[in-house]
Amino acid sequence: MPQGRTPADIEADIIGRRRELAATLDEIAVRVHPRTIAGDAKAKAAAAVDRTAGRAYVAANRAVADVRSKFVDEKGSPRLERVIPVALVAVAVVGGLFALSARRRGR
C-alpha cells in the first residue's frame, strides 16, 4: 500500500473500481444478449452477400467487356467479320428450333 493513502482514498478507489466493473458487466450483458448475437450474425451474413454480389458483378462486367471487345473495335464500330458468322449461326439455330417445333405440332 503506497504511503500517504487515507481510508477515504481507498474507499474512493473501491467505488471507482465498482463503477468500472459495473460498466464492464453491462457491456458483457449487451454482447451476449441473444438479440445482439442475432443482429451481429445478420450483419455478417449481409456483408458476405454484399461481397459475393460485388464479386459476381465485377466478373459479369468483365465477361461482358471481353465479349464486347471481340465484336466491337476500339472506335465502337462492329467487327463484321465476327458479327456476321455469329448472326448466321443464331439464325440457323432459331430456324432449326422453329422447324422442330412445327414438326412436333404436325404430329
N, CA, C and O atoms as a GROMACS GRO file, in nm:
protein
  428
    1MET      N    1   0.085  -0.118   0.000
    1MET     CA    2   0.000   0.000   0.000
    1MET      C    3   0.089   0.124   0.000
    1MET      O    4   0.174   0.139   0.088
    2PRO      N    5   0.070   0.214  -0.100
    2PRO     CA    6   0.153   0.335  -0.106
    2PRO      C    7   0.130   0.421   0.017
    2PRO      O    8   0.021   0.425   0.074
    3GLN      N    9   0.234   0.489   0.057
    3GLN     CA   10   0.227   0.576   0.174
    3GLN      C   11   0.145   0.698   0.144
    3GLN      O   12   0.144   0.747   0.031
    4GLY      N   13   0.077   0.746   0.241
    4GLY     CA   14   0.001   0.868   0.227
    4GLY      C   15  -0.143   0.846   0.182
    4GLY      O   16  -0.215   0.942   0.160
    5ARG      N   17  -0.184   0.723   0.168
    5ARG     CA   18  -0.323   0.697   0.128
    5ARG      C   19  -0.410   0.688   0.253
    5ARG      O   20  -0.380   0.617   0.349
    6THR      N   21  -0.515   0.762   0.247
    6THR     CA   22  -0.607   0.762   0.360
    6THR      C   23  -0.718   0.661   0.335
    6THR      O   24  -0.736   0.615   0.222
    7PRO      N   25  -0.792   0.628   0.438
    7PRO     CA   26  -0.907   0.539   0.418
    7PRO      C   27  -1.007   0.597   0.317
    7PRO      O   28  -1.072   0.522   0.244
    8ALA      N   29  -1.019   0.729   0.312
    8ALA     CA   30  -1.110   0.792   0.216
    8ALA      C   31  -1.060   0.770   0.073
    8ALA      O   32  -1.140   0.748  -0.018
    9ASP      N   33  -0.926   0.776   0.052
    9ASP     CA   34  -0.867   0.750  -0.080
    9ASP      C   35  -0.895   0.606  -0.123
    9ASP      O   36  -0.931   0.579  -0.238
   10ILE      N   37  -0.878   0.515  -0.029
   10ILE     CA   38  -0.900   0.374  -0.059
   10ILE      C   39  -1.048   0.350  -0.092
   10ILE      O   40  -1.080   0.278  -0.187
   11GLU      N   41  -1.136   0.411  -0.015
   11GLU     CA   42  -1.280   0.396  -0.040
   11GLU      C   43  -1.318   0.454  -0.176
   11GLU      O   44  -1.399   0.396  -0.247
   12ALA      N   45  -1.260   0.568  -0.211
   12ALA     CA   46  -1.288   0.629  -0.342
   12ALA      C   47  -1.238   0.538  -0.455
   12ALA      O   48  -1.304   0.524  -0.558
   13ASP      N   49  -1.123   0.476  -0.433
   13ASP     CA   50  -1.069   0.380  -0.529
   13ASP      C   51  -1.165   0.262  -0.548
   13ASP      O   52  -1.192   0.221  -0.661
   14ILE      N   53  -1.216   0.210  -0.438
   14ILE     CA   54  -1.308   0.097  -0.443
   14ILE      C   55  -1.436   0.136  -0.518
   14ILE      O   56  -1.486   0.059  -0.600
   15ILE      N   57  -1.487   0.253  -0.489
   15ILE     CA   58  -1.609   0.300  -0.557
   15ILE      C   59  -1.584   0.313  -0.707
   15ILE      O   60  -1.669   0.275  -0.788
   16GLY      N   61  -1.468   0.368  -0.743
   16GLY     CA   62  -1.434   0.380  -0.887
   16GLY      C   63  -1.422   0.245  -0.955
   16GLY      O   64  -1.470   0.226  -1.067
   17ARG      N   65  -1.359   0.151  -0.886
   17ARG     CA   66  -1.345   0.015  -0.942
   17ARG      C   67  -1.480  -0.053  -0.957
   17ARG      O   68  -1.504  -0.123  -1.055
   18ARG      N   69  -1.568  -0.032  -0.861
   18ARG     CA   70  -1.703  -0.089  -0.871
   18ARG      C   71  -1.776  -0.033  -0.993
   18ARG      O   72  -1.844  -0.107  -1.064
   19ARG      N   73  -1.763   0.096  -1.015
   19ARG     CA   74  -1.829   0.158  -1.132
   19ARG      C   75  -1.773   0.100  -1.262
   19ARG      O   76  -1.848   0.070  -1.355
   20GLU      N   77  -1.640   0.086  -1.268
   20GLU     CA   78  -1.577   0.027  -1.387
   20GLU      C   79  -1.625  -0.116  -1.408
   20GLU      O   80  -1.655  -0.156  -1.520
   21LEU      N   81  -1.631  -0.192  -1.298
   21LEU     CA   82  -1.677  -0.330  -1.307
   21LEU      C   83  -1.822  -0.336  -1.352
   21LEU      O   84  -1.858  -0.420  -1.434
   22ALA      N   85  -1.906  -0.248  -1.300
   22ALA     CA   86  -2.047  -0.245  -1.339
   22ALA      C   87  -2.060  -0.212  -1.488
   22ALA      O   88  -2.141  -0.274  -1.558
   23ALA      N   89  -1.982  -0.117  -1.536
   23ALA     CA   90  -1.987  -0.081  -1.678
   23ALA      C   91  -1.941  -0.199  -1.764
   23ALA      O   92  -1.999  -0.226  -1.869
   24THR      N   93  -1.837  -0.268  -1.720
   24THR     CA   94  -1.787  -0.385  -1.793
   24THR      C   95  -1.892  -0.495  -1.796
   24THR      O   96  -1.914  -0.557  -1.901
   25LEU      N   97  -1.956  -0.520  -1.684
   25LEU     CA   98  -2.061  -0.623  -1.679
   25LEU      C   99  -2.179  -0.586  -1.768
   25LEU      O  100  -2.237  -0.672  -1.833
   26ASP      N  101  -2.216  -0.458  -1.770
   26ASP     CA  102  -2.324  -0.414  -1.859
   26ASP      C  103  -2.288  -0.437  -2.005
   26ASP      O  104  -2.371  -0.483  -2.083
   27GLU      N  105  -2.164  -0.407  -2.041
   27GLU     CA  106  -2.119  -0.428  -2.178
   27GLU      C  107  -2.120  -0.576  -2.215
   27GLU      O  108  -2.161  -0.613  -2.325
   28ILE      N  109  -2.076  -0.660  -2.123
   28ILE     CA  110  -2.078  -0.806  -2.147
   28ILE      C  111  -2.222  -0.854  -2.164
   28ILE      O  112  -2.251  -0.935  -2.252
   29ALA      N  113  -2.312  -0.803  -2.081
   29ALA     CA  114  -2.453  -0.844  -2.090
   29ALA      C  115  -2.512  -0.806  -2.226
   29ALA      O  116  -2.588  -0.883  -2.284
   30VAL      N  117  -2.476  -0.690  -2.276
   30VAL     CA  118  -2.525  -0.648  -2.408
   30VAL      C  119  -2.467  -0.737  -2.517
   30VAL      O  120  -2.538  -0.776  -2.609
   31ARG      N  121  -2.338  -0.770  -2.506
   31ARG     CA  122  -2.272  -0.852  -2.608
   31ARG      C  123  -2.327  -0.993  -2.615
   31ARG      O  124  -2.336  -1.050  -2.724
   32VAL      N  125  -2.364  -1.051  -2.503
   32VAL     CA  126  -2.411  -1.190  -2.503
   32VAL      C  127  -2.563  -1.200  -2.512
   32VAL      O  128  -2.617  -1.311  -2.512
   33HIS      N  129  -2.632  -1.088  -2.520
   33HIS     CA  130  -2.778  -1.091  -2.534
   33HIS      C  131  -2.813  -1.155  -2.668
   33HIS      O  132  -2.751  -1.123  -2.770
   34PRO      N  133  -2.912  -1.244  -2.672
   34PRO     CA  134  -2.948  -1.311  -2.798
   34PRO      C  135  -2.980  -1.215  -2.912
   34PRO      O  136  -2.945  -1.242  -3.027
   35ARG      N  137  -3.043  -1.104  -2.882
   35ARG     CA  138  -3.077  -1.007  -2.987
   35ARG      C  139  -2.950  -0.948  -3.049
   35ARG      O  140  -2.942  -0.927  -3.170
   36THR      N  141  -2.850  -0.920  -2.964
   36THR     CA  142  -2.722  -0.866  -3.014
   36THR      C  143  -2.650  -0.970  -3.099
   36THR      O  144  -2.598  -0.939  -3.205
   37ILE      N  145  -2.649  -1.094  -3.050
   37ILE     CA  146  -2.582  -1.201  -3.125
   37ILE      C  147  -2.650  -1.222  -3.260
   37ILE      O  148  -2.583  -1.236  -3.362
   38ALA      N  149  -2.784  -1.223  -3.261
   38ALA     CA  150  -2.858  -1.240  -3.386
   38ALA      C  151  -2.831  -1.123  -3.480
   38ALA      O  152  -2.814  -1.142  -3.600
   39GLY      N  153  -2.828  -1.003  -3.426
   39GLY     CA  154  -2.800  -0.885  -3.509
   39GLY      C  155  -2.661  -0.889  -3.570
   39GLY      O  156  -2.642  -0.854  -3.686
   40ASP      N  157  -2.563  -0.933  -3.490
   40ASP     CA  158  -2.426  -0.945  -3.542
   40ASP      C  159  -2.419  -1.050  -3.652
   40ASP      O  160  -2.355  -1.028  -3.755
   41ALA      N  161  -2.486  -1.164  -3.631
   41ALA     CA  162  -2.486  -1.270  -3.732
   41ALA      C  163  -2.553  -1.221  -3.860
   41ALA      O  164  -2.507  -1.250  -3.970
   42LYS      N  165  -2.661  -1.147  -3.844
   42LYS     CA  166  -2.733  -1.093  -3.960
   42LYS      C  167  -2.645  -0.994  -4.036
   42LYS      O  168  -2.641  -0.996  -4.159
   43ALA      N  169  -2.575  -0.910  -3.965
   43ALA     CA  170  -2.485  -0.812  -4.029
   43ALA      C  171  -2.372  -0.882  -4.103
   43ALA      O  172  -2.335  -0.842  -4.213
   44LYS      N  173  -2.316  -0.987  -4.042
   44LYS     CA  174  -2.208  -1.062  -4.108
   44LYS      C  175  -2.259  -1.131  -4.234
   44LYS      O  176  -2.191  -1.132  -4.336
   45ALA      N  177  -2.378  -1.188  -4.226
   45ALA     CA  178  -2.436  -1.255  -4.344
   45ALA      C  179  -2.462  -1.154  -4.455
   45ALA      O  180  -2.434  -1.181  -4.572
   46ALA      N  181  -2.516  -1.039  -4.419
   46ALA     CA  182  -2.542  -0.936  -4.519
   46ALA      C  183  -2.413  -0.888  -4.583
   46ALA      O  184  -2.408  -0.865  -4.704
   47ALA      N  185  -2.308  -0.873  -4.504
   47ALA     CA  186  -2.179  -0.831  -4.559
   47ALA      C  187  -2.124  -0.938  -4.653
   47ALA      O  188  -2.066  -0.905  -4.757
   48ALA      N  189  -2.140  -1.065  -4.618
   48ALA     CA  190  -2.093  -1.173  -4.705
   48ALA      C  191  -2.169  -1.174  -4.836
   48ALA      O  192  -2.110  -1.194  -4.942
   49VAL      N  193  -2.300  -1.152  -4.829
   49VAL     CA  194  -2.382  -1.146  -4.952
   49VAL      C  195  -2.340  -1.028  -5.037
   49VAL      O  196  -2.328  -1.039  -5.159
   50ASP      N  197  -2.317  -0.914  -4.974
   50ASP     CA  198  -2.273  -0.795  -5.048
   50ASP      C  199  -2.139  -0.820  -5.118
   50ASP      O  200  -2.120  -0.781  -5.233
   51ARG      N  201  -2.046  -0.885  -5.047
   51ARG     CA  202  -1.915  -0.915  -5.108
   51ARG      C  203  -1.932  -1.010  -5.226
   51ARG      O  204  -1.871  -0.990  -5.331
   52THR      N  205  -2.016  -1.112  -5.208
   52THR     CA  206  -2.038  -1.210  -5.315
   52THR      C  207  -2.105  -1.144  -5.434
   52THR      O  208  -2.067  -1.168  -5.549
   53ALA      N  209  -2.205  -1.062  -5.408
   53ALA     CA  210  -2.275  -0.992  -5.517
   53ALA      C  211  -2.179  -0.897  -5.588
   53ALA      O  212  -2.183  -0.885  -5.711
   54GLY      N  213  -2.094  -0.831  -5.513
   54GLY     CA  214  -1.997  -0.741  -5.574
   54GLY      C  215  -1.899  -0.815  -5.663
   54GLY      O  216  -1.867  -0.770  -5.773
   55ARG      N  217  -1.852  -0.929  -5.615
   55ARG     CA  218  -1.761  -1.010  -5.698
   55ARG      C  219  -1.831  -1.060  -5.822
   55ARG      O  220  -1.772  -1.060  -5.931
   56ALA      N  221  -1.956  -1.104  -5.808
   56ALA     CA  222  -2.032  -1.152  -5.924
   56ALA      C  223  -2.052  -1.040  -6.025
   56ALA      O  224  -2.040  -1.063  -6.146
   57TYR      N  225  -2.081  -0.920  -5.977
   57TYR     CA  226  -2.100  -0.806  -6.067
   57TYR      C  227  -1.971  -0.776  -6.144
   57TYR      O  228  -1.974  -0.754  -6.265
   58VAL      N  229  -1.860  -0.775  -6.072
   58VAL     CA  230  -1.731  -0.747  -6.137
   58VAL      C  231  -1.700  -0.854  -6.241
   58VAL      O  232  -1.655  -0.823  -6.351
   59ALA      N  233  -1.724  -0.981  -6.206
   59ALA     CA  234  -1.697  -1.090  -6.300
   59ALA      C  235  -1.787  -1.080  -6.423
   59ALA      O  236  -1.740  -1.098  -6.535
   60ALA      N  237  -1.915  -1.052  -6.402
   60ALA     CA  238  -2.007  -1.039  -6.514
   60ALA      C  239  -1.970  -0.920  -6.601
   60ALA      O  240  -1.973  -0.928  -6.724
   61ASN      N  241  -1.935  -0.810  -6.539
   61ASN     CA  242  -1.896  -0.691  -6.613
   61ASN      C  243  -1.771  -0.718  -6.697
   61ASN      O  244  -1.761  -0.675  -6.811
   62ARG      N  245  -1.676  -0.790  -6.639
   62ARG     CA  246  -1.554  -0.825  -6.711
   62ARG      C  247  -1.586  -0.917  -6.829
   62ARG      O  248  -1.531  -0.901  -6.938
   63ALA      N  249  -1.676  -1.014  -6.808
   63ALA     CA  250  -1.713  -1.107  -6.915
   63ALA      C  251  -1.783  -1.032  -7.029
   63ALA      O  252  -1.755  -1.058  -7.146
   64VAL      N  253  -1.871  -0.941  -6.995
   64VAL     CA  254  -1.940  -0.862  -7.098
   64VAL      C  255  -1.839  -0.778  -7.176
   64VAL      O  256  -1.847  -0.768  -7.299
   65ALA      N  257  -1.745  -0.717  -7.105
   65ALA     CA  258  -1.644  -0.636  -7.173
   65ALA      C  259  -1.557  -0.721  -7.265
   65ALA      O  260  -1.520  -0.678  -7.374
   66ASP      N  261  -1.525  -0.844  -7.221
   66ASP     CA  262  -1.445  -0.934  -7.305
   66ASP      C  263  -1.521  -0.972  -7.432
   66ASP      O  264  -1.465  -0.968  -7.542
   67VAL      N  265  -1.648  -1.008  -7.417
   67VAL     CA  266  -1.729  -1.045  -7.534
   67VAL      C  267  -1.745  -0.925  -7.626
   67VAL      O  268  -1.732  -0.938  -7.748
   68ARG      N  269  -1.773  -0.810  -7.568
   68ARG     CA  270  -1.793  -0.690  -7.648
   68ARG      C  271  -1.667  -0.657  -7.728
   68ARG      O  272  -1.674  -0.616  -7.844
   69SER      N  273  -1.551  -0.674  -7.665
   69SER     CA  274  -1.426  -0.642  -7.734
   69SER      C  275  -1.403  -0.734  -7.855
   69SER      O  276  -1.331  -0.698  -7.948
   70LYS      N  277  -1.464  -0.851  -7.853
   70LYS     CA  278  -1.449  -0.943  -7.966
   70LYS      C  279  -1.536  -0.901  -8.085
   70LYS      O  280  -1.504  -0.934  -8.199
   71PHE      N  281  -1.644  -0.829  -8.058
   71PHE     CA  282  -1.738  -0.794  -8.164
   71PHE      C  283  -1.741  -0.645  -8.199
   71PHE      O  284  -1.807  -0.605  -8.295
   72VAL      N  285  -1.670  -0.564  -8.122
   72VAL     CA  286  -1.668  -0.419  -8.146
   72VAL      C  287  -1.522  -0.373  -8.138
   72VAL      O  288  -1.449  -0.413  -8.048
   73ASP      N  289  -1.481  -0.288  -8.232
   73ASP     CA  290  -1.342  -0.240  -8.228
   73ASP      C  291  -1.329  -0.124  -8.131
   73ASP      O  292  -1.426  -0.085  -8.065
   74GLU      N  293  -1.209  -0.069  -8.121
   74GLU     CA  294  -1.181   0.038  -8.025
   74GLU      C  295  -1.265   0.163  -8.048
   74GLU      O  296  -1.293   0.237  -7.954
   75LYS      N  297  -1.306   0.185  -8.173
   75LYS     CA  298  -1.387   0.303  -8.207
   75LYS      C  299  -1.535   0.282  -8.181
   75LYS      O  300  -1.614   0.376  -8.188
   76GLY      N  301  -1.574   0.158  -8.150
   76GLY     CA  302  -1.715   0.128  -8.125
   76GLY      C  303  -1.787   0.073  -8.247
   76GLY      O  304  -1.908   0.048  -8.242
   77SER      N  305  -1.716   0.055  -8.357
   77SER     CA  306  -1.777   0.002  -8.478
   77SER      C  307  -1.781  -0.151  -8.471
   77SER      O  308  -1.688  -0.213  -8.419
   78PRO      N  309  -1.888  -0.212  -8.522
   78PRO     CA  310  -1.896  -0.358  -8.518
   78PRO      C  311  -1.790  -0.422  -8.607
   78PRO      O  312  -1.758  -0.370  -8.714
   79ARG      N  313  -1.736  -0.533  -8.564
   79ARG     CA  314  -1.642  -0.612  -8.643
   79ARG      C  315  -1.725  -0.711  -8.723
   79ARG      O  316  -1.760  -0.819  -8.675
   80LEU      N  317  -1.755  -0.674  -8.846
   80LEU     CA  318  -1.844  -0.754  -8.928
   80LEU      C  319  -1.791  -0.894  -8.954
   80LEU      O  320  -1.869  -0.989  -8.966
   81GLU      N  321  -1.660  -0.909  -8.962
   81GLU     CA  322  -1.603  -1.041  -8.987
   81GLU      C  323  -1.633  -1.138  -8.873
   81GLU      O  324  -1.622  -1.259  -8.890
   82ARG      N  325  -1.672  -1.085  -8.756
   82ARG     CA  326  -1.708  -1.171  -8.643
   82ARG      C  327  -1.859  -1.170  -8.618
   82ARG      O  328  -1.915  -1.270  -8.574
   83VAL      N  329  -1.923  -1.059  -8.644
   83VAL     CA  330  -2.066  -1.047  -8.617
   83VAL      C  331  -2.148  -1.132  -8.714
   83VAL      O  332  -2.241  -1.202  -8.672
   84ILE      N  333  -2.115  -1.127  -8.842
   84ILE     CA  334  -2.196  -1.197  -8.943
   84ILE      C  335  -2.197  -1.349  -8.920
   84ILE      O  336  -2.306  -1.407  -8.922
   85PRO      N  337  -2.084  -1.416  -8.897
   85PRO     CA  338  -2.091  -1.561  -8.873
   85PRO      C  339  -2.174  -1.596  -8.749
   85PRO      O  340  -2.249  -1.694  -8.751
   86VAL      N  341  -2.162  -1.518  -8.645
   86VAL     CA  342  -2.240  -1.546  -8.524
   86VAL      C  343  -2.388  -1.526  -8.551
   86VAL      O  344  -2.471  -1.604  -8.505
   87ALA      N  345  -2.422  -1.421  -8.624
   87ALA     CA  346  -2.562  -1.396  -8.658
   87ALA      C  347  -2.617  -1.510  -8.743
   87ALA      O  348  -2.731  -1.552  -8.723
   88LEU      N  349  -2.539  -1.560  -8.838
   88LEU     CA  350  -2.585  -1.671  -8.922
   88LEU      C  351  -2.608  -1.797  -8.839
   88LEU      O  352  -2.706  -1.868  -8.860
   89VAL      N  353  -2.519  -1.825  -8.746
   89VAL     CA  354  -2.538  -1.942  -8.658
   89VAL      C  355  -2.664  -1.925  -8.574
   89VAL      O  356  -2.741  -2.020  -8.558
   90ALA      N  357  -2.686  -1.806  -8.521
   90ALA     CA  358  -2.804  -1.780  -8.439
   90ALA      C  359  -2.931  -1.799  -8.522
   90ALA      O  360  -3.028  -1.858  -8.474
   91VAL      N  361  -2.932  -1.749  -8.644
   91VAL     CA  362  -3.049  -1.765  -8.732
   91VAL      C  363  -3.072  -1.914  -8.761
   91VAL      O  364  -3.186  -1.960  -8.761
   92ALA      N  365  -2.964  -1.988  -8.786
   92ALA     CA  366  -2.977  -2.131  -8.813
   92ALA      C  367  -3.033  -2.206  -8.692
   92ALA      O  368  -3.119  -2.293  -8.707
   93VAL      N  369  -2.986  -2.172  -8.572
   93VAL     CA  370  -3.036  -2.238  -8.452
   93VAL      C  371  -3.184  -2.206  -8.431
   93VAL      O  372  -3.263  -2.297  -8.404
   94VAL      N  373  -3.221  -2.081  -8.442
   94VAL     CA  374  -3.361  -2.042  -8.424
   94VAL      C  375  -3.447  -2.108  -8.531
   94VAL      O  376  -3.556  -2.158  -8.501
   95GLY      N  377  -3.400  -2.109  -8.655
   95GLY     CA  378  -3.475  -2.176  -8.763
   95GLY      C  379  -3.491  -2.324  -8.736
   95GLY      O  380  -3.599  -2.380  -8.759
   96GLY      N  381  -3.385  -2.389  -8.687
   96GLY     CA  382  -3.394  -2.531  -8.655
   96GLY      C  383  -3.493  -2.558  -8.543
   96GLY      O  384  -3.569  -2.655  -8.549
   97LEU      N  385  -3.492  -2.474  -8.442
   97LEU     CA  386  -3.588  -2.490  -8.333
   97LEU      C  387  -3.731  -2.468  -8.381
   97LEU      O  388  -3.823  -2.539  -8.340
   98PHE      N  389  -3.750  -2.371  -8.468
   98PHE     CA  390  -3.882  -2.344  -8.524
   98PHE      C  391  -3.930  -2.464  -8.606
   98PHE      O  392  -4.045  -2.505  -8.594
   99ALA      N  393  -3.842  -2.518  -8.689
   99ALA     CA  394  -3.879  -2.634  -8.773
   99ALA      C  395  -3.911  -2.755  -8.685
   99ALA      O  396  -4.007  -2.827  -8.712
  100LEU      N  397  -3.831  -2.776  -8.581
  100LEU     CA  398  -3.856  -2.887  -8.490
  100LEU      C  399  -3.990  -2.871  -8.420
  100LEU      O  400  -4.065  -2.967  -8.405
  101SER      N  401  -4.019  -2.751  -8.377
  101SER     CA  402  -4.146  -2.722  -8.311
  101SER      C  403  -4.263  -2.744  -8.406
  101SER      O  404  -4.365  -2.801  -8.367
  102ALA      N  405  -4.249  -2.699  -8.531
  102ALA     CA  406  -4.356  -2.714  -8.629
  102ALA      C  407  -4.378  -2.863  -8.660
  102ALA      O  408  -4.491  -2.907  -8.679
  103ARG      N  409  -4.270  -2.938  -8.665
  103ARG     CA  410  -4.282  -3.082  -8.693
  103ARG      C  411  -4.357  -3.152  -8.579
  103ARG      O  412  -4.441  -3.238  -8.603
  104ARG      N  413  -4.328  -3.114  -8.457
  104ARG     CA  414  -4.394  -3.178  -8.341
  104ARG      C  415  -4.542  -3.141  -8.336
  104ARG      O  416  -4.624  -3.225  -8.299
  105ARG      N  417  -4.577  -3.018  -8.373
  105ARG     CA  418  -4.718  -2.979  -8.375
  105ARG      C  419  -4.793  -3.050  -8.485
  105ARG      O  420  -4.913  -3.072  -8.473
  106GLY      N  421  -4.723  -3.086  -8.594
  106GLY     CA  422  -4.786  -3.152  -8.707
  106GLY      C  423  -4.819  -3.297  -8.680
  106GLY      O  424  -4.894  -3.357  -8.757
  107ARG      N  425  -4.769  -3.354  -8.577
  107ARG     CA  426  -4.795  -3.496  -8.547
  107ARG      C  427  -4.932  -3.521  -8.497
  107ARG      O  428  -4.967  -3.635  -8.468
   0.00000   0.00000   0.00000
